[in-house]
Amino acid sequence: VEGRTFNRNDTNDTQQVVIISRRTAQLLFPGRPAVGQQIRLVFLDSSDPWAIVVGVVGDVSYTATEQTSG
């Protein structure tokens, strides 16, 4: 809904970039555009865990289903 998608210039050797959901954008950056903002990715094993928001997508819904083997 805003910004861009990932492209071939987005590699491990360049500044980390992220695409976030609209709801996340509203929570983190109320009243401000999210694209261009920085967020800290605590799960990255990196000396620089900051990433730049390059895009915002519509809200997504995910429901895990339990699967049993047998």
mmCIF file of the N, C-alpha and C atoms, coordinates in Angstrom:
data_MODEL
# 
_entry.id   MODEL 
# 
loop_
_atom_site.group_PDB 
_atom_site.id 
_atom_site.type_symbol 
_atom_site.label_atom_id 
_atom_site.label_alt_id 
_atom_site.label_comp_id 
_atom_site.label_asym_id 
_atom_site.label_entity_id 
_atom_site.label_seq_id 
_atom_site.pdbx_PDB_ins_code 
_atom_site.Cartn_x 
_atom_site.Cartn_y 
_atom_site.Cartn_z 
_atom_site.occupancy 
_atom_site.B_iso_or_equiv 
_atom_site.pdbx_formal_charge 
_atom_site.auth_seq_id 
_atom_site.auth_comp_id 
_atom_site.auth_asym_id 
_atom_site.auth_atom_id 
_atom_site.pdbx_PDB_model_num 
ATOM 1   N N  . VAL A 1 1  ? 0.813  -1.198  0.000  1.00 0.00 ? 1  VAL A N  1 
ATOM 2   C CA . VAL A 1 1  ? 0.000  0.000   0.000  1.00 0.00 ? 1  VAL A CA 1 
ATOM 3   C C  . VAL A 1 1  ? 0.853  1.257   0.000  1.00 0.00 ? 1  VAL A C  1 
ATOM 4   N N  . GLU A 1 2  ? 2.135  1.061   0.323  1.00 0.00 ? 2  GLU A N  1 
ATOM 5   C CA . GLU A 1 2  ? 3.045  2.206   0.368  1.00 0.00 ? 2  GLU A CA 1 
ATOM 6   C C  . GLU A 1 2  ? 4.471  1.711   0.185  1.00 0.00 ? 2  GLU A C  1 
ATOM 7   N N  . GLY A 1 3  ? 5.288  2.498   -0.484 1.00 0.00 ? 3  GLY A N  1 
ATOM 8   C CA . GLY A 1 3  ? 6.687  2.135   -0.643 1.00 0.00 ? 3  GLY A CA 1 
ATOM 9   C C  . GLY A 1 3  ? 6.926  1.165   -1.771 1.00 0.00 ? 3  GLY A C  1 
ATOM 10  N N  . ARG A 1 4  ? 7.867  0.248   -1.548 1.00 0.00 ? 4  ARG A N  1 
ATOM 11  C CA . ARG A 1 4  ? 8.279  -0.679  -2.606 1.00 0.00 ? 4  ARG A CA 1 
ATOM 12  C C  . ARG A 1 4  ? 8.377  -2.096  -2.082 1.00 0.00 ? 4  ARG A C  1 
ATOM 13  N N  . THR A 1 5  ? 8.626  -3.019  -2.992 1.00 0.00 ? 5  THR A N  1 
ATOM 14  C CA . THR A 1 5  ? 8.871  -4.405  -2.633 1.00 0.00 ? 5  THR A CA 1 
ATOM 15  C C  . THR A 1 5  ? 10.382 -4.608  -2.510 1.00 0.00 ? 5  THR A C  1 
ATOM 16  N N  . PHE A 1 6  ? 10.773 -5.799  -2.098 1.00 0.00 ? 6  PHE A N  1 
ATOM 17  C CA . PHE A 1 6  ? 12.196 -6.127  -2.095 1.00 0.00 ? 6  PHE A CA 1 
ATOM 18  C C  . PHE A 1 6  ? 12.685 -6.186  -3.539 1.00 0.00 ? 6  PHE A C  1 
ATOM 19  N N  . ASN A 1 7  ? 13.979 -5.909  -3.741 1.00 0.00 ? 7  ASN A N  1 
ATOM 20  C CA . ASN A 1 7  ? 14.547 -6.019  -5.082 1.00 0.00 ? 7  ASN A CA 1 
ATOM 21  C C  . ASN A 1 7  ? 15.940 -6.638  -5.005 1.00 0.00 ? 7  ASN A C  1 
ATOM 22  N N  . ARG A 1 8  ? 16.547 -6.831  -6.134 1.00 0.00 ? 8  ARG A N  1 
ATOM 23  C CA . ARG A 1 8  ? 17.837 -7.530  -6.188 1.00 0.00 ? 8  ARG A CA 1 
ATOM 24  C C  . ARG A 1 8  ? 18.975 -6.758  -5.525 1.00 0.00 ? 8  ARG A C  1 
ATOM 25  N N  . ASN A 1 9  ? 18.774 -5.494  -5.263 1.00 0.00 ? 9  ASN A N  1 
ATOM 26  C CA . ASN A 1 9  ? 19.790 -4.707  -4.558 1.00 0.00 ? 9  ASN A CA 1 
ATOM 27  C C  . ASN A 1 9  ? 19.742 -4.919  -3.052 1.00 0.00 ? 9  ASN A C  1 
ATOM 28  N N  . ASP A 1 10 ? 18.698 -5.555  -2.561 1.00 0.00 ? 10 ASP A N  1 
ATOM 29  C CA . ASP A 1 10 ? 18.561 -5.833  -1.132 1.00 0.00 ? 10 ASP A CA 1 
ATOM 30  C C  . ASP A 1 10 ? 19.263 -7.151  -0.828 1.00 0.00 ? 10 ASP A C  1 
ATOM 31  N N  . THR A 1 11 ? 20.502 -7.048  -0.374 1.00 0.00 ? 11 THR A N  1 
ATOM 32  C CA . THR A 1 11 ? 21.300 -8.246  -0.110 1.00 0.00 ? 11 THR A CA 1 
ATOM 33  C C  . THR A 1 11 ? 21.856 -8.195  1.306  1.00 0.00 ? 11 THR A C  1 
ATOM 34  N N  . ASN A 1 12 ? 22.527 -9.256  1.697  1.00 0.00 ? 12 ASN A N  1 
ATOM 35  C CA . ASN A 1 12 ? 23.169 -9.301  3.011  1.00 0.00 ? 12 ASN A CA 1 
ATOM 36  C C  . ASN A 1 12 ? 24.297 -8.296  3.138  1.00 0.00 ? 12 ASN A C  1 
ATOM 37  N N  . ASP A 1 13 ? 24.774 -7.798  2.012  1.00 0.00 ? 13 ASP A N  1 
ATOM 38  C CA . ASP A 1 13 ? 25.889 -6.853  2.024  1.00 0.00 ? 13 ASP A CA 1 
ATOM 39  C C  . ASP A 1 13 ? 25.439 -5.402  2.034  1.00 0.00 ? 13 ASP A C  1 
ATOM 40  N N  . THR A 1 14 ? 24.126 -5.159  2.026  1.00 0.00 ? 14 THR A N  1 
ATOM 41  C CA . THR A 1 14 ? 23.609 -3.794  2.017  1.00 0.00 ? 14 THR A CA 1 
ATOM 42  C C  . THR A 1 14 ? 22.825 -3.534  3.303  1.00 0.00 ? 14 THR A C  1 
ATOM 43  N N  . GLN A 1 15 ? 22.404 -2.307  3.477  1.00 0.00 ? 15 GLN A N  1 
ATOM 44  C CA . GLN A 1 15 ? 21.571 -1.947  4.635  1.00 0.00 ? 15 GLN A CA 1 
ATOM 45  C C  . GLN A 1 15 ? 20.362 -2.875  4.686  1.00 0.00 ? 15 GLN A C  1 
ATOM 46  N N  . GLN A 1 16 ? 20.065 -3.394  5.873  1.00 0.00 ? 16 GLN A N  1 
ATOM 47  C CA . GLN A 1 16 ? 18.898 -4.257  6.040  1.00 0.00 ? 16 GLN A CA 1 
ATOM 48  C C  . GLN A 1 16 ? 17.630 -3.453  5.794  1.00 0.00 ? 16 GLN A C  1 
ATOM 49  N N  . VAL A 1 17 ? 16.692 -4.038  5.067  1.00 0.00 ? 17 VAL A N  1 
ATOM 50  C CA . VAL A 1 17 ? 15.417 -3.391  4.805  1.00 0.00 ? 17 VAL A CA 1 
ATOM 51  C C  . VAL A 1 17 ? 14.287 -4.340  5.180  1.00 0.00 ? 17 VAL A C  1 
ATOM 52  N N  . VAL A 1 18 ? 13.126 -3.778  5.515  1.00 0.00 ? 18 VAL A N  1 
ATOM 53  C CA . VAL A 1 18 ? 11.969 -4.572  5.886  1.00 0.00 ? 18 VAL A CA 1 
ATOM 54  C C  . VAL A 1 18 ? 10.719 -3.998  5.228  1.00 0.00 ? 18 VAL A C  1 
ATOM 55  N N  . ILE A 1 19 ? 9.741  -4.880  5.103  1.00 0.00 ? 19 ILE A N  1 
ATOM 56  C CA . ILE A 1 19 ? 8.396  -4.492  4.689  1.00 0.00 ? 19 ILE A CA 1 
ATOM 57  C C  . ILE A 1 19 ? 7.492  -4.905  5.837  1.00 0.00 ? 19 ILE A C  1 
ATOM 58  N N  . ILE A 1 20 ? 6.666  -3.989  6.308  1.00 0.00 ? 20 ILE A N  1 
ATOM 59  C CA . ILE A 1 20 ? 5.824  -4.260  7.470  1.00 0.00 ? 20 ILE A CA 1 
ATOM 60  C C  . ILE A 1 20 ? 4.351  -4.133  7.099  1.00 0.00 ? 20 ILE A C  1 
ATOM 61  N N  . SER A 1 21 ? 3.503  -4.663  7.964  1.00 0.00 ? 21 SER A N  1 
ATOM 62  C CA . SER A 1 21 ? 2.060  -4.579  7.730  1.00 0.00 ? 21 SER A CA 1 
ATOM 63  C C  . SER A 1 21 ? 1.549  -3.179  8.098  1.00 0.00 ? 21 SER A C  1 
ATOM 64  N N  . ARG A 1 22 ? 0.385  -2.860  7.587  1.00 0.00 ? 22 ARG A N  1 
ATOM 65  C CA . ARG A 1 22 ? -0.236 -1.566  7.872  1.00 0.00 ? 22 ARG A CA 1 
ATOM 66  C C  . ARG A 1 22 ? -0.459 -1.397  9.383  1.00 0.00 ? 22 ARG A C  1 
ATOM 67  N N  . ARG A 1 23 ? -0.926 -2.456  10.026 1.00 0.00 ? 23 ARG A N  1 
ATOM 68  C CA . ARG A 1 23 ? -1.178 -2.391  11.469 1.00 0.00 ? 23 ARG A CA 1 
ATOM 69  C C  . ARG A 1 23 ? 0.115  -2.135  12.242 1.00 0.00 ? 23 ARG A C  1 
ATOM 70  N N  . THR A 1 24 ? 1.178  -2.804  11.868 1.00 0.00 ? 24 THR A N  1 
ATOM 71  C CA . THR A 1 24 ? 2.470  -2.571  12.515 1.00 0.00 ? 24 THR A CA 1 
ATOM 72  C C  . THR A 1 24 ? 2.918  -1.133  12.308 1.00 0.00 ? 24 THR A C  1 
ATOM 73  N N  . ALA A 1 25 ? 2.731  -0.619  11.109 1.00 0.00 ? 25 ALA A N  1 
ATOM 74  C CA . ALA A 1 25 ? 3.091  0.771   10.810 1.00 0.00 ? 25 ALA A CA 1 
ATOM 75  C C  . ALA A 1 25 ? 2.303  1.732   11.696 1.00 0.00 ? 25 ALA A C  1 
ATOM 76  N N  . GLN A 1 26 ? 1.013  1.459   11.873 1.00 0.00 ? 26 GLN A N  1 
ATOM 77  C CA . GLN A 1 26 ? 0.179  2.322   12.709 1.00 0.00 ? 26 GLN A CA 1 
ATOM 78  C C  . GLN A 1 26 ? 0.606  2.256   14.173 1.00 0.00 ? 26 GLN A C  1 
ATOM 79  N N  . LEU A 1 27 ? 0.991  1.074   14.625 1.00 0.00 ? 27 LEU A N  1 
ATOM 80  C CA . LEU A 1 27 ? 1.420  0.924   16.021 1.00 0.00 ? 27 LEU A CA 1 
ATOM 81  C C  . LEU A 1 27 ? 2.772  1.583   16.290 1.00 0.00 ? 27 LEU A C  1 
ATOM 82  N N  . LEU A 1 28 ? 3.709  1.407   15.368 1.00 0.00 ? 28 LEU A N  1 
ATOM 83  C CA . LEU A 1 28 ? 5.058  1.923   15.581 1.00 0.00 ? 28 LEU A CA 1 
ATOM 84  C C  . LEU A 1 28 ? 5.214  3.394   15.231 1.00 0.00 ? 28 LEU A C  1 
ATOM 85  N N  . PHE A 1 29 ? 4.449  3.853   14.238 1.00 0.00 ? 29 PHE A N  1 
ATOM 86  C CA . PHE A 1 29 ? 4.625  5.217   13.735 1.00 0.00 ? 29 PHE A CA 1 
ATOM 87  C C  . PHE A 1 29 ? 3.287  5.934   13.581 1.00 0.00 ? 29 PHE A C  1 
ATOM 88  N N  . PRO A 1 30 ? 2.544  6.090   14.667 1.00 0.00 ? 30 PRO A N  1 
ATOM 89  C CA . PRO A 1 30 ? 1.218  6.701   14.558 1.00 0.00 ? 30 PRO A CA 1 
ATOM 90  C C  . PRO A 1 30 ? 1.283  8.123   13.995 1.00 0.00 ? 30 PRO A C  1 
ATOM 91  N N  . GLY A 1 31 ? 0.477  8.352   12.954 1.00 0.00 ? 31 GLY A N  1 
ATOM 92  C CA . GLY A 1 31 ? 0.412  9.684   12.361 1.00 0.00 ? 31 GLY A CA 1 
ATOM 93  C C  . GLY A 1 31 ? 1.592  10.068  11.504 1.00 0.00 ? 31 GLY A C  1 
ATOM 94  N N  . ARG A 1 32 ? 2.502  9.119   11.291 1.00 0.00 ? 32 ARG A N  1 
ATOM 95  C CA . ARG A 1 32 ? 3.689  9.409   10.466 1.00 0.00 ? 32 ARG A CA 1 
ATOM 96  C C  . ARG A 1 32 ? 3.836  8.356   9.392  1.00 0.00 ? 32 ARG A C  1 
ATOM 97  N N  . PRO A 1 33 ? 4.435  8.703   8.267  1.00 0.00 ? 33 PRO A N  1 
ATOM 98  C CA . PRO A 1 33 ? 4.712  7.676   7.250  1.00 0.00 ? 33 PRO A CA 1 
ATOM 99  C C  . PRO A 1 33 ? 5.744  6.684   7.781  1.00 0.00 ? 33 PRO A C  1 
ATOM 100 N N  . ALA A 1 34 ? 5.531  5.402   7.537  1.00 0.00 ? 34 ALA A N  1 
ATOM 101 C CA . ALA A 1 34 ? 6.456  4.376   8.007  1.00 0.00 ? 34 ALA A CA 1 
ATOM 102 C C  . ALA A 1 34 ? 7.671  4.238   7.103  1.00 0.00 ? 34 ALA A C  1 
ATOM 103 N N  . VAL A 1 35 ? 7.471  4.422   5.799  1.00 0.00 ? 35 VAL A N  1 
ATOM 104 C CA . VAL A 1 35 ? 8.580  4.255   4.851  1.00 0.00 ? 35 VAL A CA 1 
ATOM 105 C C  . VAL A 1 35 ? 9.673  5.268   5.178  1.00 0.00 ? 35 VAL A C  1 
ATOM 106 N N  . GLY A 1 36 ? 10.884 4.741   5.323  1.00 0.00 ? 36 GLY A N  1 
ATOM 107 C CA . GLY A 1 36 ? 12.036 5.569   5.654  1.00 0.00 ? 36 GLY A CA 1 
ATOM 108 C C  . GLY A 1 36 ? 12.387 5.536   7.130  1.00 0.00 ? 36 GLY A C  1 
ATOM 109 N N  . GLN A 1 37 ? 11.470 5.052   7.968  1.00 0.00 ? 37 GLN A N  1 
ATOM 110 C CA . GLN A 1 37 ? 11.739 4.932   9.393  1.00 0.00 ? 37 GLN A CA 1 
ATOM 111 C C  . GLN A 1 37 ? 12.657 3.727   9.634  1.00 0.00 ? 37 GLN A C  1 
ATOM 112 N N  . GLN A 1 38 ? 13.299 3.695   10.775 1.00 0.00 ? 38 GLN A N  1 
ATOM 113 C CA . GLN A 1 38 ? 14.158 2.573   11.134 1.00 0.00 ? 38 GLN A CA 1 
ATOM 114 C C  . GLN A 1 38 ? 13.533 1.807   12.287 1.00 0.00 ? 38 GLN A C  1 
ATOM 115 N N  . ILE A 1 39 ? 13.682 0.482   12.219 1.00 0.00 ? 39 ILE A N  1 
ATOM 116 C CA . ILE A 1 39 ? 13.252 -0.359  13.327 1.00 0.00 ? 39 ILE A CA 1 
ATOM 117 C C  . ILE A 1 39 ? 14.406 -1.291  13.688 1.00 0.00 ? 39 ILE A C  1 
ATOM 118 N N  . ARG A 1 40 ? 14.395 -1.721  14.934 1.00 0.00 ? 40 ARG A N  1 
ATOM 119 C CA . ARG A 1 40 ? 15.464 -2.608  15.405 1.00 0.00 ? 40 ARG A CA 1 
ATOM 120 C C  . ARG A 1 40 ? 14.986 -4.051  15.341 1.00 0.00 ? 40 ARG A C  1 
ATOM 121 N N  . LEU A 1 41 ? 15.718 -4.859  14.629 1.00 0.00 ? 41 LEU A N  1 
ATOM 122 C CA . LEU A 1 41 ? 15.390 -6.275  14.473 1.00 0.00 ? 41 LEU A CA 1 
ATOM 123 C C  . LEU A 1 41 ? 16.212 -7.064  15.476 1.00 0.00 ? 41 LEU A C  1 
ATOM 124 N N  . VAL A 1 42 ? 15.628 -7.356  16.610 1.00 0.00 ? 42 VAL A N  1 
ATOM 125 C CA . VAL A 1 42 ? 16.379 -7.983  17.694 1.00 0.00 ? 42 VAL A CA 1 
ATOM 126 C C  . VAL A 1 42 ? 16.760 -9.424  17.413 1.00 0.00 ? 42 VAL A C  1 
ATOM 127 N N  . PHE A 1 43 ? 16.127 -10.048 16.418 1.00 0.00 ? 43 PHE A N  1 
ATOM 128 C CA . PHE A 1 43 ? 16.448 -11.439 16.116 1.00 0.00 ? 43 PHE A CA 1 
ATOM 129 C C  . PHE A 1 43 ? 17.621 -11.579 15.160 1.00 0.00 ? 43 PHE A C  1 
ATOM 130 N N  . LEU A 1 44 ? 18.148 -10.470 14.648 1.00 0.00 ? 44 LEU A N  1 
ATOM 131 C CA . LEU A 1 44 ? 19.296 -10.532 13.744 1.00 0.00 ? 44 LEU A CA 1 
ATOM 132 C C  . LEU A 1 44 ? 20.581 -10.715 14.541 1.00 0.00 ? 44 LEU A C  1 
ATOM 133 N N  . ASP A 1 45 ? 21.414 -11.609 14.075 1.00 0.00 ? 45 ASP A N  1 
ATOM 134 C CA . ASP A 1 45 ? 22.734 -11.785 14.667 1.00 0.00 ? 45 ASP A CA 1 
ATOM 135 C C  . ASP A 1 45 ? 23.675 -10.851 13.907 1.00 0.00 ? 45 ASP A C  1 
ATOM 136 N N  . SER A 1 46 ? 23.607 -9.600  14.260 1.00 0.00 ? 46 SER A N  1 
ATOM 137 C CA . SER A 1 46 ? 24.327 -8.592  13.503 1.00 0.00 ? 46 SER A CA 1 
ATOM 138 C C  . SER A 1 46 ? 24.823 -7.507  14.443 1.00 0.00 ? 46 SER A C  1 
ATOM 139 N N  . SER A 1 47 ? 25.907 -6.857  14.059 1.00 0.00 ? 47 SER A N  1 
ATOM 140 C CA . SER A 1 47 ? 26.397 -5.735  14.849 1.00 0.00 ? 47 SER A CA 1 
ATOM 141 C C  . SER A 1 47 ? 25.525 -4.503  14.615 1.00 0.00 ? 47 SER A C  1 
ATOM 142 N N  . ASP A 1 48 ? 24.750 -4.491  13.535 1.00 0.00 ? 48 ASP A N  1 
ATOM 143 C CA . ASP A 1 48 ? 23.849 -3.385  13.239 1.00 0.00 ? 48 ASP A CA 1 
ATOM 144 C C  . ASP A 1 48 ? 22.445 -3.942  13.000 1.00 0.00 ? 48 ASP A C  1 
ATOM 145 N N  . PRO A 1 49 ? 21.648 -4.101  14.074 1.00 0.00 ? 49 PRO A N  1 
ATOM 146 C CA . PRO A 1 49 ? 20.338 -4.725  13.938 1.00 0.00 ? 49 PRO A CA 1 
ATOM 147 C C  . PRO A 1 49 ? 19.255 -3.792  13.398 1.00 0.00 ? 49 PRO A C  1 
ATOM 148 N N  . TRP A 1 50 ? 19.616 -2.583  12.997 1.00 0.00 ? 50 TRP A N  1 
ATOM 149 C CA . TRP A 1 50 ? 18.619 -1.631  12.507 1.00 0.00 ? 50 TRP A CA 1 
ATOM 150 C C  . TRP A 1 50 ? 18.310 -1.882  11.039 1.00 0.00 ? 50 TRP A C  1 
ATOM 151 N N  . ALA A 1 51 ? 17.048 -1.745  10.692 1.00 0.00 ? 51 ALA A N  1 
ATOM 152 C CA . ALA A 1 51 ? 16.605 -1.922  9.313  1.00 0.00 ? 51 ALA A CA 1 
ATOM 153 C C  . ALA A 1 51 ? 15.706 -0.748  8.927  1.00 0.00 ? 51 ALA A C  1 
ATOM 154 N N  . ILE A 1 52 ? 15.720 -0.417  7.671  1.00 0.00 ? 52 ILE A N  1 
ATOM 155 C CA . ILE A 1 52 ? 14.901 0.673   7.157  1.00 0.00 ? 52 ILE A CA 1 
ATOM 156 C C  . ILE A 1 52 ? 13.618 0.097   6.568  1.00 0.00 ? 52 ILE A C  1 
ATOM 157 N N  . VAL A 1 53 ? 12.499 0.689   6.923  1.00 0.00 ? 53 VAL A N  1 
ATOM 158 C CA . VAL A 1 53 ? 11.212 0.287   6.350  1.00 0.00 ? 53 VAL A CA 1 
ATOM 159 C C  . VAL A 1 53 ? 11.148 0.827   4.929  1.00 0.00 ? 53 VAL A C  1 
ATOM 160 N N  . VAL A 1 54 ? 11.018 -0.091  3.964  1.00 0.00 ? 54 VAL A N  1 
ATOM 161 C CA . VAL A 1 54 ? 10.926 0.324   2.563  1.00 0.00 ? 54 VAL A CA 1 
ATOM 162 C C  . VAL A 1 54 ? 9.523  0.142   1.993  1.00 0.00 ? 54 VAL A C  1 
ATOM 163 N N  . GLY A 1 55 ? 8.664  -0.584  2.726  1.00 0.00 ? 55 GLY A N  1 
ATOM 164 C CA . GLY A 1 55 ? 7.320  -0.810  2.226  1.00 0.00 ? 55 GLY A CA 1 
ATOM 165 C C  . GLY A 1 55 ? 6.348  -1.168  3.329  1.00 0.00 ? 55 GLY A C  1 
ATOM 166 N N  . VAL A 1 56 ? 5.080  -0.912  3.038  1.00 0.00 ? 56 VAL A N  1 
ATOM 167 C CA . VAL A 1 56 ? 3.987  -1.266  3.935  1.00 0.00 ? 56 VAL A CA 1 
ATOM 168 C C  . VAL A 1 56 ? 2.976  -2.046  3.117  1.00 0.00 ? 56 VAL A C  1 
ATOM 169 N N  . VAL A 1 57 ? 2.576  -3.198  3.613  1.00 0.00 ? 57 VAL A N  1 
ATOM 170 C CA . VAL A 1 57 ? 1.581  -4.034  2.935  1.00 0.00 ? 57 VAL A CA 1 
ATOM 171 C C  . VAL A 1 57 ? 0.290  -4.028  3.739  1.00 0.00 ? 57 VAL A C  1 
ATOM 172 N N  . GLY A 1 58 ? -0.783 -4.468  3.104  1.00 0.00 ? 58 GLY A N  1 
ATOM 173 C CA . GLY A 1 58 ? -2.048 -4.594  3.801  1.00 0.00 ? 58 GLY A CA 1 
ATOM 174 C C  . GLY A 1 58 ? -1.918 -5.584  4.937  1.00 0.00 ? 58 GLY A C  1 
ATOM 175 N N  . ASP A 1 59 ? -2.827 -5.488  5.882  1.00 0.00 ? 59 ASP A N  1 
ATOM 176 C CA . ASP A 1 59 ? -2.790 -6.397  7.021  1.00 0.00 ? 59 ASP A CA 1 
ATOM 177 C C  . ASP A 1 59 ? -2.984 -7.837  6.570  1.00 0.00 ? 59 ASP A C  1 
ATOM 178 N N  . VAL A 1 60 ? -2.287 -8.719  7.222  1.00 0.00 ? 60 VAL A N  1 
ATOM 179 C CA . VAL A 1 60 ? -2.375 -10.137 6.901  1.00 0.00 ? 60 VAL A CA 1 
ATOM 180 C C  . VAL A 1 60 ? -2.873 -10.884 8.131  1.00 0.00 ? 60 VAL A C  1 
ATOM 181 N N  . SER A 1 61 ? -3.465 -12.024 7.887  1.00 0.00 ? 61 SER A N  1 
ATOM 182 C CA . SER A 1 61 ? -3.948 -12.853 8.972  1.00 0.00 ? 61 SER A CA 1 
ATOM 183 C C  . SER A 1 61 ? -3.334 -14.230 8.816  1.00 0.00 ? 61 SER A C  1 
ATOM 184 N N  . TYR A 1 62 ? -2.841 -14.759 9.921  1.00 0.00 ? 62 TYR A N  1 
ATOM 185 C CA . TYR A 1 62 ? -2.202 -16.069 9.875  1.00 0.00 ? 62 TYR A CA 1 
ATOM 186 C C  . TYR A 1 62 ? -2.787 -16.919 10.980 1.00 0.00 ? 62 TYR A C  1 
ATOM 187 N N  . THR A 1 63 ? -3.236 -18.081 10.620 1.00 0.00 ? 63 THR A N  1 
ATOM 188 C CA . THR A 1 63 ? -3.740 -19.025 11.596 1.00 0.00 ? 63 THR A CA 1 
ATOM 189 C C  . THR A 1 63 ? -3.013 -20.332 11.416 1.00 0.00 ? 63 THR A C  1 
ATOM 190 N N  . ALA A 1 64 ? -2.325 -20.762 12.441 1.00 0.00 ? 64 ALA A N  1 
ATOM 191 C CA . ALA A 1 64 ? -1.613 -22.040 12.380 1.00 0.00 ? 64 ALA A CA 1 
ATOM 192 C C  . ALA A 1 64 ? -2.591 -23.174 12.580 1.00 0.00 ? 64 ALA A C  1 
ATOM 193 N N  . THR A 1 65 ? -2.412 -24.209 11.820 1.00 0.00 ? 65 THR A N  1 
ATOM 194 C CA . THR A 1 65 ? -3.245 -25.393 12.014 1.00 0.00 ? 65 THR A CA 1 
ATOM 195 C C  . THR A 1 65 ? -2.374 -26.494 12.594 1.00 0.00 ? 65 THR A C  1 
ATOM 196 N N  . GLU A 1 66 ? -2.919 -27.202 13.516 1.00 0.00 ? 66 GLU A N  1 
ATOM 197 C CA . GLU A 1 66 ? -2.167 -28.286 14.133 1.00 0.00 ? 66 GLU A CA 1 
ATOM 198 C C  . GLU A 1 66 ? -2.307 -29.531 13.256 1.00 0.00 ? 66 GLU A C  1 
ATOM 199 N N  . GLN A 1 67 ? -1.199 -30.152 13.002 1.00 0.00 ? 67 GLN A N  1 
ATOM 200 C CA . GLN A 1 67 ? -1.200 -31.331 12.162 1.00 0.00 ? 67 GLN A CA 1 
ATOM 201 C C  . GLN A 1 67 ? -0.563 -32.477 12.937 1.00 0.00 ? 67 GLN A C  1 
ATOM 202 N N  . THR A 1 68 ? -1.231 -33.570 12.975 1.00 0.00 ? 68 THR A N  1 
ATOM 203 C CA . THR A 1 68 ? -0.674 -34.744 13.661 1.00 0.00 ? 68 THR A CA 1 
ATOM 204 C C  . THR A 1 68 ? -0.243 -35.760 12.628 1.00 0.00 ? 68 THR A C  1 
ATOM 205 N N  . SER A 1 69 ? 0.807  -36.432 12.931 1.00 0.00 ? 69 SER A N  1 
ATOM 206 C CA . SER A 1 69 ? 1.264  -37.474 12.021 1.00 0.00 ? 69 SER A CA 1 
ATOM 207 C C  . SER A 1 69 ? 0.672  -38.791 12.498 1.00 0.00 ? 69 SER A C  1 
ATOM 208 N N  . GLY A 1 70 ? 0.450  -39.666 11.600 1.00 0.00 ? 70 GLY A N  1 
ATOM 209 C CA . GLY A 1 70 ? -0.086 -40.913 12.064 1.00 0.00 ? 70 GLY A CA 1 
ATOM 210 C C  . GLY A 1 70 ? -0.426 -41.764 10.965 1.00 0.00 ? 70 GLY A C  1 
# 
